[in-house]
């Protein structure tokens, strides 16, 4: 039986229609590459997601001892303070700050807030590092025990504009109607979103908007602060 010589096209095990067989010669060199040297799809996507999050999303949370087997920071609202907007007082636990702000904010300000939460030295969040298109949400967890029936607790964000941008302003947040009577703890969770825009964005080094949380009660009572957090989308 005649032999047909074919190079590099058949494995040699099959017969041609005329019943001749083939032998093959493959001159291509076999190459191999370690899996570790080639980026895998999931690993690449994870790296991209991590980089995006570092630059676009983050938060800074400040906790009272309430979350560390302690108690919330309690403050009495006396008659002279009724119907008056005031900064909240909150003791910061030594381990109570979680700073996960976006990288641009951390580069602009090593510490993302001012104040220690004591009387006359309120906690004020810095917006330095943010741009006009950014937006944020400020969340506050608190409670109120009214001394009288039928009281109401209001809250707001007080926002300081950067230099040359005009007067400061406030954004009203959720109110709390205390309809079950006096001497009862009313838990309250406030979450208020705001856009940064061109008056509280970063105007220069050390010159950017700031935001703090304030409350006002129409009856005397005891306010208790658990935590505050600023959620960031750059």
C-alpha positions, 0 to 999 in steps of 0.5 A: 500500500503506498504511503502518503506523506502529509505534514502537520495536518492529520494525527495519522490515525485516520484513513483517506478515501483511497485507503492510504494512511498518513504520517504527520510531522509537527514542527511547532514548538510547544510553549507554556505560561504559568497561570500566575504570570497572567492576570485572571479576569476576576483578579483584574476586576477586583483590582479595578473595583478596589481602585475605584472605591478608594477614589470615589466612595468612602465614609468616616464614622465617629462612635460614642462609648455606646458601641463599646459596652458603655453608654451614649453621651447624655445632655440635659436641655434646660428651659433656656435652651428650648426652641434654640438650635444647638450643636450636639455633645458627644464623647468620642470613644478612643477606638470610635473613629473609623476613617475610610474616606476617599484618598483625595480627602485623606490627602487633603486632611489627615483628620476628617473632622474638627472638635472633640464633641464637648461643649463649645467644641462640636464635631465638624466634618470637613469636605476638603478633597471633594469636588462640585459633582460630589454628594454626601449623606450625614447619619446621626443616631440619637435618642430623646427623653422629654420631660413633658407630653407632646414634645417635638425634636427637630434636627438639621445640618449646618453647612459652612461655605468656603471662602467667598461663597456667601453666607452659611446655610442649613438643611432641615432633617427629619423631625421626631414627634414624641406622641407617647408621653413624657419620660420615655426614650424615643430613638431617632435615626437621621439620614440626610443627603446633600450635594456638594456643588460649587460653594462647599467643594474644595476651593484651595488648601484648607478652604472647603465646606464643613458640615455639622449636626444640630438639634432643637427641642420644644420641651426640656428633656435629655438628649443622648448621642450614639454616633455620627457618620459621613458617607461620601461619594466623590 
